[in-house]
Amino acid sequence: MTPKAERAETTRQADLLERAGRYLAGGGLGLFVLPPEVNLVIAEGRGSHVTTVDGRDYIDYHLGSGPALLGHGHPEIVAAVQRQVPKGSTYYFLNEPVIRLAERMVEAIPCADQVHFTGSGTEATFFAMRLARGATGRSKILKFEGGWHGMNDYALWGTVPKRPSPYPNAEPDSIGIPEVLRGQVLVAPFNDAARAVEIIRQNAHELAAVIVEPLQRVLQPVPGFLEAVREAATRAGSVLIFDEIVTGFRIAWGGAQERYGVVPDVATYGKAMSGGFPMAAIAGRSEIMKHFDARRTERPRLVWASGTLNGNPVSATAGLAALDILSRPGAYEHFHKIGGRLRREIEALGARHGFAVQAPGEDAVFGVRFTARKPLRNWEDLLTSDTQLNLRWSTELLTRGILVNPNEKFYLSLAHTDADVDRTLEACDQAFAAIKR
Ligand SMILES: Cc1ncc(COP(=O)(O)O)c(C=O)c1O
């Protein structure tokens, strides 16, 4: 067969995947690549569904790793963006949508007096930590084992270790992290208030910030944990940073700060805040944000944070439309109704098939973990989950038209319907049966 004839026999998707393997580093767009037998190329997303280039339909529970909280191509976001695009897509200087978005965020976010925009979540956490170092004149950062703050050099310590770390020391997750940062990033187990408070106390004079995902991946904070960290950070004079890049505008209008009733000094936002367009932000109290402000801070104390695409008017326009929709009555009830049902019934179906399965997290974003360990409180607990079994189950779901990222999260959107959940639960049932065989 000639190469041309061979190509005619392959599907468009198989052809594109082959080219992706050749031209993209790792064959994908980052760390997460679907197993080859279920890998796909998306042509279009509408509401809670995506369609591949071969015309196959999936119910999407990954939502672009969270940003499409309203579903794909929400008509109000599309219309707003279409009005903005002909007026230009980037200016560097101030524009009305970004000023209005900052105002809207300050109204919604408990800790926010002011906002600074960035291009990605990785930049937001990176600059938030620099802000804390600038504001305190100290250099160490405490994070929590298993906590994910993006790809910057300070974030990638103790994120996915194979075994618990020798706290407060941890290993970098990636090669290429400067060795000089060892000892600058401390790590504690999530949900262990006593240990966190002790590490904060022992390092008080050097600790610039504590950064925490208040809902750490899929782990809820136990009562009292965030409160104890808040109090210890205040006592040490360290900045408390909530990484709300997942939780912001998702688990409540006021994010984790509202849901769990603890207010940090600074919070990082991303994903849902810009309606599926690239943008992220740092929000915080005025006396800390002033270190970004050349009008209020002498040059030697000024924290540098800038970026060509910061405050992009198209992303800001999408964000304003998204926040308008989310602020309407019923949005968060929808996540509880749809997501709550999915979580309960996945656990029940798993049990019926004889698996110890849990769906920890919040209704708008949760995980499915194959483990009998209960309750799931920290990374060590999550290490008991059977990731191979989860991969097999997720692969079965993918073959049945349910788009999930194995061993990651289920993200719910405003566009998911009861009918989607019915079809998903049927697929889950079949997937449990298949992995039992
Ligand atoms: C909690 C959290 N922080 C930070 C990031 C990094 O954001 P980005 O991928 O936009 O760089 C992520 C990304 O998944 C995240 O989940």
The ligand as a Gaussian input file, in Angstrom:
#p B3LYP/6-31G(d) Opt

LIG

0 1
 C       -4.909000      25.124000      42.545000
 C       -4.115000      25.464000      41.321000
 N       -3.205000      26.443000      41.376000
 C       -2.491000      26.819000      40.307000
 C       -2.658000      26.189000      39.094000
 C       -1.855000      26.623000      37.908000
 O       -2.662000      27.288000      37.006000
 P       -2.272000      27.342000      35.453000
 O       -2.435000      25.949000      34.928000
 O       -3.216000      28.344000      34.853000
 O       -0.860000      27.800000      35.370000
 C       -3.581000      25.159000      38.984000
 C       -3.758000      24.452000      37.698000
 O       -4.377000      23.434000      37.602000
 C       -4.324000      24.773000      40.118000
 O       -5.223000      23.787000      40.072000

